[in-house]
Amino acid sequence: MTDLPTFVLEREFKAPRELVWRAWTDPELLPRWYGPQVETVIHRHDLKPGGLWLTEMKWGENAKYDKVEFIEISPPEKLVWLHSPTDADWNISANPMMPDWPRVLHTTVTFEAHGEATKTRLTWVPHEASEAELAFFAGALSGMDKGWGTGMDLLADLLAELQR
């Protein structure tokens, strides 16, 4: 068995772990940083194992839909979910802009206290992916931190604002 391509993003925030956890789990705060440069609409957010987080990202006349199924919730230490692009009816589907993008990503986010700061670590691993999906994901690894990085910058700004 070969190792699966894995995206890892680590970031340290100048904020207590409970506040960083809240920014990642509060449906009122998520749209302020998740999905940079688009309007993020949270249609559902059931923070519990088996619960769903349904998100629509809108720009102009376009929209992209994502479904998250939470697997593990360990406040304020860890979130684990399966992340999928969907159609407008929340059925898992190919990403319309990248058809070979994995239909399901296993996502883990950890929150580790470092004094007054919090280190987060996000990992994305294709889940039950085809060879084409694995190859596409592996080829996209080097550019993934751009979108996530912009979101993390917005999150850092939000956390600073919440602490003022």
N, C-alpha and C positions, 0 to 999 in steps of 0.2 A: 504494500500500500504506500502510495506517495503522500507527502505532506500537502495539505490544501493551502492554496494561496491565502494569506491572512493580512488584512489591513489593521494596523495598530496606530492609534493616535493617543499620545499622552500630553496632558496639559496640567500645569499647576495654577491654581487660582488663589488670589489673596482674599480668601473668604472662608468662614468656618464650614465644615463638612455638611452640617444640617442645612445651611443656606444653599450650598451647591446642589445638594439632593433636592431641595424644594424647587430650584430652578429647572431641574431635569424632570420633575414629576408633577408640577402644578400646571394644569391646562390653561390657567390665566397667564402664566409666565412663559410657557413654551413658545408661543407665537412670536415673542419678542426677540428670539435668537435662533430658533430652529427653522431652517429654510431661508437663509439670507437672500436678500434681494427679490423676494417674492412675498405675496400675502399668504400667510399660513393660517388655515382654518382648521380647528380641531372639532371634528364632528362627534367624536366619542372618546372618552378617556377613562377606562375602568382599570385603575391601578391595583390589580390583584392577579395572582396566577390564573391563567385562562382568560383574563380580561383583555379587551381590545382597545387599541388606540388607533383611531381612524383620522388621517390627516389629508387635507387637500391643500396643495400649493398652487396658487394662482398668479399668473402674470399675463397682463393683457387679456386676450380672448382664450388663452391656454390654461390648462389645469393638469396637474399630476396628482395621482391618488396613491397613498401608501397605507398599508395595514400592518399593525404591530400586534402580535399575540404575546402577552407577557407569560414567561415561563417561571421566573423566580423574582421575587421582590424581597430584598433583605435590607430594610431601612437602617441606617443611612449608608449602607456599605456596597450594595450590589443590585444591579438590574440586569436581567437576562430576558431576551425576547427573540422571536422570529419576525423578520422584517421583510415585507413583500410589496412590490408594485401591484396595483390593482386597477380594474376598470372603475367607472363611476358608480357601479353597484357593489363595490368592495370584493369582487371576485379576483383572486390572484391571476395575474396576466403578465405577459411580456411587457417590459418597459417600452412604451411607444417610441421613445427617442433612441433607445439602445436595445434592440431585440434580443441580443445575446447576453444582456445583463442577467445575473442569477435571479431566478424567481423568488428565492428565499435566501436570506442571509441570517445566520445565527449571530446575534449581537450580544456582547457582554460589556457593561460599563461598571467599573469599580470606582469607589470614592475612598481615598485614604487620607486621614488627617495627618498633617505635618505642621504641628504647632497651630498657628492661626491661619494656615493655608490648607488647601485641599488638593491632592493630586488625583486627577481622573485618568482612567485608562479605558479607551474604547477599542474593542476588537470586533471586526467583521469577518466572518468566515462563510463561504458559500455552503449552503445546506442542501444535500441531496441534489447537487447540480450536475448538469450534463457536461461533457467534455468541452463543448463550445462555450458554455457559461464559465467554466473554470478558466479556460484560456482567455476569455474576454476580461474577466475579473483580474487575472494575473497581469494582463497587459495594461490595465487601468490603475494599478496600485500606485504608481508614481505620481499621478495627478489627483488622487482622492483627497489628499490633505488640503488642497486648495479650497474646496467647498466647505469641508469640515472646519478648516482653519478660520475662514471668515465667520462661520457660526460661533466658533470658540472666542473670537475677538468680540463679537456682539454679546456673548455670555459674560465675558470678563467685564464689559461696560455695564451690563445689567446688574451684576453682582456688586460692583462699586456703587452704583446708584442705590441699590437696596440697603447698603450699609451706611449711607449718608444720613 
